[in-house]
Amino acid sequence: FCRESLLWSKLQHKHVLPFIGVSKDVFSRGMICMILPLMEAGNIRRRISTTDPGKQLTSTTFEAHVALGLAYLHDHGVVHGDLHGGNILIDADDHALLTDFGFSVIAEATAGAYGSKHGGAAQHFMAPELWDPDEFGLTHARYTPATDAYGFGCTCIELYTGKMPFAGPKMTAFKISMKVLDGKRPPRPSTPFDTPMSDRMWAVVEASWAQQPGERLKAADIAKSMEAFV
């Protein structure tokens, strides 16, 4: 907690939720907690769920905001580790901000299995090497900039369709893992009114979630590709 608080306090970017401080006076038992700005609009997952289907979000502006925030984190040696629509807040100016760094770590020291009490990366957004490290020559599941890049591609699917990748009542964690490890990915998405994702955006998504970690786009390259959408 102390390490994460110190790390977060040093991050300043318009697409990363700012850190105000810590306090032990909020709860009666004197537990220390982080103090963060209140984003009344909530997260982008909520925004999508409350948007009229006829006005479904087709803009790639939010995706661009996420890419810029992620590139900033990676440039400062931070891996997010839990990227999805639930961890992207919307401010009063309609800007997307990355939050929930409960699993962010110093990139050079990132280690540990994904099965933590918080669940780590949501199973719909987990890169193949997190499901089966041994398959990729790893000794354990490890959050890296490459797993964040994979998460970005999956998050783009959620933001465009309003649904998590491989969503469905019968899609268990095991079934999702088998698809991902077999190299399968969600199809090119369309909105409820059949507006397909643009060629340019789809190319970024496909390059972000490549099967091999080393073949995925770097966050800085994703952000550069998304500059035209801001």
Helices and strands as residue ranges (DSSP letters): H 2-9, E 21-23, E 33-35, H 44-49, G 53-55, H 61-75, E 78-79, G 85-87, E 88-90, E 96-98, E 105-106, G 107-109, G 123-125, H 128-131, G 133-136, H 145-161, H 173-181, H 199-208, G 213-215, H 219-226, G 227-229
